[in-house]
């Protein structure tokens, strides 16, 4: 496994997870009621609790995205020079 292959892998992972994060944020900003209604069918919780849970999950996903996708890609770009 080469540095170039790992760099490409982490770049693709970063793009995919970055798009998922952007989609999730956009849905929570522009269609929160739609997201709540679809999730309420599976997990009946109060609206306030749902908003808090989604906010916490977005924060966790963002931290994991940075830690496990973006930082390794940046590090590999630096050492691959």
N, C-alpha and C positions, 0 to 999 in steps of 0.2 A: 504494500500500500504506500503510495507516494504522497508527498505533501500537496502536490497539485490535485490529486484525486480527493483527498480530505478537504481541501479548500473548496473544491467544486461541490462536494457533498454538503458542507455546512452552508454554502451559499444557497443551494436549492432548498434546504431545510428552512433557512431564514426567510426566503421568499414565500414559501408555502405558509409558514406560521405567521409571518407578517401580514399576509393577505387574510388569513383567518382572524387575526386580531383586529384588523381594520374593518372587516365585515361585521364582527361581533360588536365593535364600538358603534358602527354606523346603525346597526339594527337597534341597539339600545338607545341611541340618540334620536332616531327618526321614527321608529316604530315600537316603542316600549310596550304599548298595549297589545300589539300583535304577538310579541314574544311572550308576554305574560299569559295571554289566553291559550297559546299553544302549550306552554309548559304547565299551566294549571290543570290541564286534562290528565297529566301524569302525576304531578306533585301538587296537591291542593294546599297551598300556603297563602298567607295574607299578602296583599300587594306590597306593603311596607317591608315585610321580611324578604320578599322576592327581590325588591330593588337592592336591599342591602347585600343579599347573597350574590347577586349578579355583579355588584360593584366589587365585592371581595374577590370573586373569581376572575374578573377582568384584571385586577391588580396582580393576583397570583400568576395568571397566564402571562402577563407582561414581564414580570420578573423572571419567570422560567424561560420565556422566549429570549430575553437578554442574556441570561446566564448560560443557557445550553445551546443557543444557536448563534447569536450575533457575536458574543465575545470570542468563542472559539474561531469563528470565521475571521474576525479582525486579527486575532493572534496569529493564525496561519498565514494571513496576507502579509503580516509584518515579518515573520521568519522566512517566508518564501521569497523575499526580495533578493 
